[in-house]
Amino acid sequence: MPKLDTAVVGLDIGGTSTRATVLTLTGQHLGTGRAGGGNPTSHGAERAAVELLTALREALSDVDPARVIAGTIGLAGAGRLLADPAGRAAFDQAWQDAGLRCPYAVHGDALVAYASGTAAPDGTVLIAGTGAITAQVHDLRLDRIADGHGWLLGDAGSGFWLGREAVRRLLADLDAGRTPGTLATAVLTELVGSAEIAPRPRATVDATIQAVTRRAPVELARLAPLVVDAATHGEPVATALITEAAAHLAESVGRIRAAGAVTPVVLGGGLLTAGTPLAAAVRVEIARQWPDAPLRTAGDGAAAAAWLAARDLPEVTDPAALHARLFPAP
């Protein structure tokens, strides 16, 4: 049996939040912490390390750091951090400043999302949020990856993609002199502050384009909820976009997943873990193409990172049982 005073720590670091969890080797939660976005790619290593330390200190506020014998950090762009000596040094310093003296591993956020959905060593994870990426997992290590190419070159079916396509449909309506439908009207209002179309529609086209180009391109993802809401109410253009997005996401899975595979598929990211029309459409596509594959939903990434830290310890003799305690079946 694991020692009762032994613990592990896991962190799930994203662009908008950093979350930490401390667990015993029997699955008891000892502490949690939360801080701001800590992705070193988007925020820089120094800022990311500050958020890492904040989350760790909160999670360890009632735990002696000496109890922690292993840790795992999950974040997008893990490879870039590992290849950057200055960035890794900043993370090492934050780890030490939190009072931790144990080693820690760094894994991609896709692996952590996968582990939050299943303990199976082999399978596939599909993530759709602001961006979109698919990864094949082998022996609980990322093996092959599809898409995740960023807003300019890929991320088909993502929140960014939905937002961009909604604007493109609006512009097509304005070009053709058509009266915008419910979705296009909502997008126009969100972008320019009014649903009114100028007597010369090209002026509204220009205003829409300017509203988009004044901001970072990835901010188009903030329009995705408008598409999701419109599709929920059966709006035809939004419904068609959801269907197309689901096809794109399933296609990315098919690039790296064998036909007839029966290993689990884990769905992650805000668009696929909530009860959205896109999540439902993707589930239909996955079930159609891989009817014998268990379909899971990603859960607590920080707890999954802690489980990854624990599963390789000799004290943990049944990692699957520990996973079941952390992520009980619904």
C-alpha positions as CSV (number, residue, x, y, z in Angstrom):
1,M,0.0,0.0,0.0
2,P,1.2,3.6,-0.7
3,K,2.5,5.6,2.2
4,L,-0.3,7.7,3.6
5,D,1.9,10.8,3.9
6,T,3.1,10.7,0.3
7,A,1.7,13.0,-2.4
8,V,2.0,14.0,-6.0
9,V,1.2,17.3,-7.7
10,G,-0.3,17.9,-11.2
11,L,-0.7,21.1,-13.1
12,D,-2.8,21.9,-16.2
13,I,-1.5,25.1,-17.7
14,G,-3.5,26.9,-20.4
15,G,-3.6,30.3,-22.1
16,T,-6.3,31.6,-19.7
17,S,-5.7,29.7,-16.5
18,T,-3.2,27.6,-14.5
19,R,-4.6,24.9,-12.2
20,A,-2.8,22.8,-9.7
21,T,-3.9,19.7,-7.7
22,V,-2.2,17.8,-4.9
23,L,-3.2,14.2,-4.4
24,T,-2.2,11.3,-2.2
25,L,-1.3,8.0,-3.9
26,T,-4.6,6.7,-2.8
27,G,-6.5,9.5,-4.7
28,Q,-7.3,11.8,-1.8
29,H,-7.4,15.5,-2.8
30,L,-5.1,17.5,-0.5
31,G,-5.3,20.9,-2.2
32,T,-6.0,22.8,-5.3
33,G,-4.7,26.1,-6.7
34,R,-5.6,28.4,-9.5
35,A,-3.8,31.3,-11.2
36,G,-3.9,33.2,-14.5
37,G,-2.8,32.0,-17.9
38,G,0.6,30.4,-17.7
39,N,1.4,29.2,-21.2
40,P,5.0,30.2,-21.9
41,T,4.3,30.4,-25.7
42,S,1.6,33.0,-25.3
43,H,2.7,34.8,-22.1
44,G,6.5,34.3,-22.0
45,A,8.4,32.0,-19.6
46,E,8.9,34.5,-16.8
47,R,5.2,35.4,-16.6
48,A,4.2,31.7,-16.9
49,A,6.5,30.8,-14.1
50,V,4.9,33.5,-11.8
51,E,1.4,32.0,-12.5
52,L,2.9,28.5,-11.9
53,L,4.2,29.5,-8.5
54,T,0.9,31.2,-7.6
55,A,-1.1,28.1,-8.3
56,L,1.4,25.8,-6.6
57,R,1.5,27.9,-3.4
58,E,-2.3,27.9,-3.2
59,A,-2.5,24.1,-3.7
60,L,0.2,23.5,-1.1
61,S,-1.1,25.9,1.4
62,D,-2.1,23.1,3.8
63,V,0.4,20.5,2.6
64,D,4.1,20.1,3.5
65,P,5.9,20.3,0.2
66,A,8.3,17.6,1.5
67,R,5.4,15.1,1.1
68,V,5.4,15.5,-2.7
69,I,7.6,13.0,-4.4
70,A,6.7,13.6,-8.1
71,G,4.9,16.0,-10.3
72,T,3.7,16.5,-13.8
73,I,3.0,19.7,-15.8
74,G,0.7,19.6,-18.8
75,L,0.8,22.5,-21.2
76,A,0.5,23.3,-24.9
77,G,3.9,23.7,-26.5
78,A,5.6,21.4,-24.0
79,G,8.3,20.7,-26.5
80,R,9.2,24.4,-26.9
81,L,9.6,24.7,-23.1
82,L,11.8,21.7,-22.9
83,A,14.0,23.1,-25.7
84,D,14.3,26.5,-24.1
85,P,16.9,26.5,-21.3
86,A,15.8,29.9,-20.0
87,G,12.2,28.9,-19.9
88,R,12.9,25.6,-18.2
89,A,15.1,27.4,-15.7
90,A,12.2,29.8,-14.9
91,F,9.9,26.8,-14.2
92,D,12.6,25.0,-12.2
93,Q,13.0,28.1,-10.0
94,A,9.2,28.4,-9.5
95,W,9.1,24.7,-8.5
96,Q,11.8,25.3,-6.0
97,D,10.3,28.5,-4.7
98,A,7.1,26.5,-3.9
99,G,9.2,24.3,-1.7
100,L,9.2,21.3,-4.0
101,R,12.4,19.2,-4.3
102,C,11.1,16.3,-6.3
103,P,11.5,15.9,-10.0
104,Y,8.7,16.9,-12.4
105,A,7.8,15.8,-16.0
106,V,6.4,18.1,-18.7
107,H,3.8,16.7,-21.1
108,G,1.7,18.2,-23.9
109,D,-1.8,19.3,-22.9
110,A,-3.2,16.8,-25.4
111,L,-1.8,13.9,-23.3
112,V,-3.2,15.3,-20.1
113,A,-6.6,15.7,-21.7
114,Y,-6.5,12.1,-22.9
115,A,-5.5,10.9,-19.4
116,S,-8.4,12.8,-17.9
117,G,-10.8,10.7,-20.0
118,T,-9.3,7.2,-19.8
119,A,-6.5,5.1,-18.2
120,A,-6.1,3.1,-21.4
121,P,-2.5,3.2,-22.6
122,D,-3.5,3.5,-26.3
123,G,-6.2,5.7,-27.9
124,T,-7.0,9.0,-29.5
125,V,-7.8,12.5,-28.2
126,L,-9.6,15.2,-30.1
127,I,-9.6,18.7,-28.7
128,A,-11.6,21.6,-30.0
129,G,-11.6,24.9,-28.2
130,T,-10.1,28.1,-29.6
131,G,-8.0,25.8,-31.8
132,A,-8.3,22.2,-32.7
133,I,-5.8,19.2,-32.5
134,T,-6.0,15.5,-32.7
135,A,-3.4,13.2,-31.1
136,Q,-2.8,9.4,-31.2
137,V,-1.6,8.1,-27.8
138,H,0.6,5.0,-27.5
139,D,1.7,3.7,-24.1
140,L,0.4,7.0,-22.6
141,R,2.8,9.0,-24.7
142,L,1.9,11.3,-27.6
143,D,2.6,9.4,-30.8
144,R,1.2,11.0,-33.9
145,I,-0.5,14.4,-34.1
146,A,-2.9,15.9,-36.7
147,D,-3.8,19.5,-37.2
148,G,-3.1,21.9,-34.4
149,H,-1.6,24.0,-37.2
150,G,-2.8,27.3,-35.8
151,W,-5.4,29.7,-37.1
152,L,-3.6,30.6,-40.3
153,L,-3.0,27.1,-41.6
154,G,-5.4,24.8,-39.8
155,D,-7.4,24.3,-36.7
156,A,-10.4,23.3,-38.9
157,G,-13.6,22.9,-36.9
158,S,-12.3,25.0,-34.0
159,G,-13.8,28.0,-32.2
160,F,-11.6,30.2,-34.4
161,W,-12.8,28.4,-37.5
162,L,-16.5,28.8,-36.5
163,G,-16.0,32.5,-35.9
164,R,-14.2,33.1,-39.1
165,E,-16.7,31.2,-41.2
166,A,-19.6,33.0,-39.6
167,V,-18.1,36.3,-40.6
168,R,-17.5,35.1,-44.1
169,R,-21.1,34.1,-44.4
170,L,-22.1,37.6,-43.2
171,L,-19.9,39.2,-45.8
172,A,-21.3,37.0,-48.6
173,D,-24.8,38.1,-47.6
174,L,-23.8,41.7,-47.7
175,D,-22.0,41.3,-51.1
176,A,-25.1,39.7,-52.6
177,G,-27.6,42.2,-51.1
178,R,-29.3,39.5,-49.1
179,T,-30.9,40.3,-45.8
180,P,-28.7,38.7,-43.1
181,G,-30.2,35.9,-41.1
182,T,-30.3,35.5,-37.3
183,L,-26.6,34.4,-37.0
184,A,-25.3,37.0,-39.4
185,T,-27.2,39.7,-37.6
186,A,-25.8,38.6,-34.3
187,V,-22.2,38.6,-35.7
188,L,-22.7,42.0,-37.3
189,T,-23.9,43.4,-34.0
190,E,-21.1,41.9,-32.0
191,L,-18.5,43.3,-34.4
192,V,-19.7,46.8,-35.2
193,G,-22.2,47.4,-32.4
194,S,-25.3,47.6,-34.6
195,A,-27.4,45.3,-36.9
196,E,-28.2,48.3,-39.2
197,I,-26.9,47.9,-42.7
198,A,-25.7,51.1,-44.5
199,P,-27.6,52.4,-47.5
200,R,-24.5,51.4,-49.4
201,P,-23.9,47.8,-48.1
202,R,-20.2,48.0,-49.0
203,A,-19.8,50.5,-46.2
204,T,-21.0,47.8,-43.8
205,V,-18.7,45.3,-45.4
206,D,-15.7,47.7,-44.9
207,A,-16.7,48.4,-41.3
208,T,-17.0,44.6,-40.6
209,I,-13.6,44.0,-42.1
210,Q,-12.0,46.8,-40.1
211,A,-13.6,45.5,-36.9
212,V,-12.0,42.1,-37.5
213,T,-8.6,43.2,-38.6
214,R,-8.1,45.7,-35.7
215,R,-7.9,42.7,-33.4
216,A,-5.7,39.7,-33.2
217,P,-7.0,37.1,-35.7
218,V,-7.5,34.4,-33.0
219,E,-10.1,36.7,-31.4
220,L,-12.5,35.5,-34.0
221,A,-13.0,32.5,-31.7
222,R,-15.1,34.8,-29.4
223,L,-17.8,34.6,-32.1
224,A,-18.1,30.8,-31.8
225,P,-20.6,31.0,-28.9
226,L,-22.9,32.9,-31.3
227,V,-22.7,30.1,-33.8
228,V,-23.4,27.5,-31.1
229,D,-26.3,29.4,-29.7
230,A,-27.9,29.9,-33.1
231,A,-27.4,26.2,-34.0
232,T,-29.1,25.3,-30.7
233,H,-32.1,27.2,-31.9
234,G,-32.0,25.6,-35.3
235,E,-30.7,28.5,-37.3
236,P,-29.9,27.1,-40.8
237,V,-26.5,28.7,-41.4
238,A,-25.3,27.9,-37.9
239,T,-26.5,24.4,-38.2
240,A,-24.7,23.9,-41.5
241,L,-21.5,25.4,-40.0
242,I,-21.7,22.9,-37.0
243,T,-22.1,20.0,-39.4
244,E,-19.1,21.1,-41.5
245,A,-17.0,21.7,-38.4
246,A,-17.8,18.2,-37.1
247,A,-16.8,16.7,-40.4
248,H,-13.5,18.6,-40.3
249,L,-12.8,17.4,-36.8
250,A,-13.6,13.8,-37.6
251,E,-11.4,14.0,-40.7
252,S,-8.5,15.1,-38.6
253,V,-9.0,12.0,-36.4
254,G,-9.1,9.9,-39.5
255,R,-5.6,11.1,-40.6
256,I,-4.0,9.3,-37.7
257,R,-6.5,6.8,-36.4
258,A,-6.9,3.5,-38.2
259,A,-10.2,2.5,-39.7
260,G,-11.9,0.0,-37.4
261,A,-9.8,0.9,-34.3
262,V,-11.4,0.0,-31.0
263,T,-9.3,2.0,-28.6
264,P,-10.9,4.9,-26.8
265,V,-11.5,8.3,-28.2
266,V,-11.5,11.1,-25.7
267,L,-13.1,14.5,-26.5
268,G,-11.6,17.6,-25.0
269,G,-11.8,21.3,-25.2
270,G,-14.7,23.6,-24.4
271,L,-16.6,23.0,-27.6
272,L,-16.6,19.2,-27.1
273,T,-16.9,18.8,-23.3
274,A,-20.0,21.0,-22.9
275,G,-23.4,20.0,-24.2
276,T,-23.0,21.9,-27.5
277,P,-24.4,21.0,-30.9
278,L,-20.9,20.5,-32.1
279,A,-20.1,18.0,-29.3
280,A,-23.3,16.1,-30.3
281,A,-22.4,16.2,-34.0
282,V,-18.8,15.0,-33.4
283,R,-20.1,12.1,-31.3
284,V,-22.3,11.0,-34.2
285,E,-19.4,11.2,-36.6
286,I,-17.0,9.3,-34.3
287,A,-19.6,6.6,-33.6
288,R,-20.3,6.3,-37.3
289,Q,-16.7,5.9,-38.3
290,W,-15.5,3.9,-35.2
291,P,-18.6,2.2,-33.9
292,D,-16.8,-0.1,-31.5
293,A,-14.6,2.6,-29.9
294,P,-15.5,3.7,-26.4
295,L,-16.2,7.5,-26.4
296,R,-15.0,9.4,-23.4
297,T,-15.1,13.1,-22.3
298,A,-12.0,14.8,-20.9
299,G,-12.2,15.8,-17.2
300,D,-10.0,17.5,-14.7
301,G,-6.7,18.1,-16.4
302,A,-4.8,18.9,-13.2
303,A,-5.9,15.7,-11.5
304,A,-5.0,13.8,-14.7
305,A,-1.5,15.4,-14.6
306,A,-1.2,14.2,-11.0
307,W,-2.3,10.7,-12.0
308,L,0.4,10.7,-14.7
309,A,2.9,11.6,-12.0
310,A,1.7,8.8,-9.7
311,R,1.3,6.0,-12.2
312,D,5.0,5.5,-12.8
313,L,5.8,5.4,-9.1
314,P,6.6,1.9,-7.7
315,E,4.3,2.6,-4.8
316,V,1.3,2.7,-7.2
317,T,0.7,-0.9,-8.0
318,D,-2.7,-0.4,-9.7
319,P,-2.8,2.8,-11.8
320,A,-6.1,1.9,-13.4
321,A,-7.8,1.6,-10.0
322,L,-6.4,5.0,-8.9
323,H,-7.7,6.5,-12.1
324,A,-11.2,5.1,-11.5
325,R,-11.2,6.7,-8.0
326,L,-10.2,10.0,-9.5
327,F,-12.6,9.9,-12.4
328,P,-15.6,7.7,-11.4
329,A,-17.8,6.6,-14.3
330,P,-20.9,8.8,-14.7
